[in-house]
């Protein structure tokens, strides 16, 4: 395990606990196994290498070993299960805030990505088990080059900042913030919603969304009371709960 990742342990706030994997399929699956074994909320699994890292809609998530961060946080939210999808926004906020601590400007692309200057730096995959949620986070920390297919749409903290970022310290910064924000997805969600709205990458933009009800095109107006994306489609404002794809027009 790289020494820079091990630095995360002492920096984590209670009750976060770190589990390292030199190699695994997906840290989300490792977190699920821990959840099923009864491990408590706040367990963090970080892998040096994922052999079957996955993104949303079954896409593969591939990250160069030693340059990126791939980890999953096991949570046992007190809030009702119907609010757990808000964990994606809580996680995006945690990542965006940690990035801003580095002196960069980050934006949350509803519902699951974090962008810097219009390029993706982080993807988030929230999954649920019987009595727990898993927040999987992939961050392009020190990635120095992307494949041609991603070069125009992806970036890394290192490319944006011009200097490498200590991965362990950054991991701890994100996890500590996530644990705080995750506690607010129920009754205190307004604090999360408002903070996400100020960092909303889509606000004021023309977008096209693939939703379970069909394609919706309009201007993104912000984040609704429950974490929905508000879209003005010319007839009024609609609150979109779920979208498979969000494209800028
Ligand atoms: C996306 O952008 O589609 C979400 C990507 C999520 C990737 C992370 S890496 C850690 C965790 N383990 C996985 O297999 N996926 C998530």
Boltz pocket constraint, residues with backbone or C-beta under 6 A from the ligand:
constraints:
  - pocket:
      binder: B
      contacts: [[A, 25], [A, 26], [A, 27], [A, 28], [A, 50], [A, 52], [A, 53], [A, 54], [A, 55], [A, 56], [A, 57], [A, 59], [A, 61], [A, 69], [A, 70], [A, 71], [A, 72], [A, 112], [A, 113], [A, 122], [A, 123], [A, 124], [A, 125], [A, 136], [A, 137], [A, 138], [A, 139]]
      max_distance: 6.0
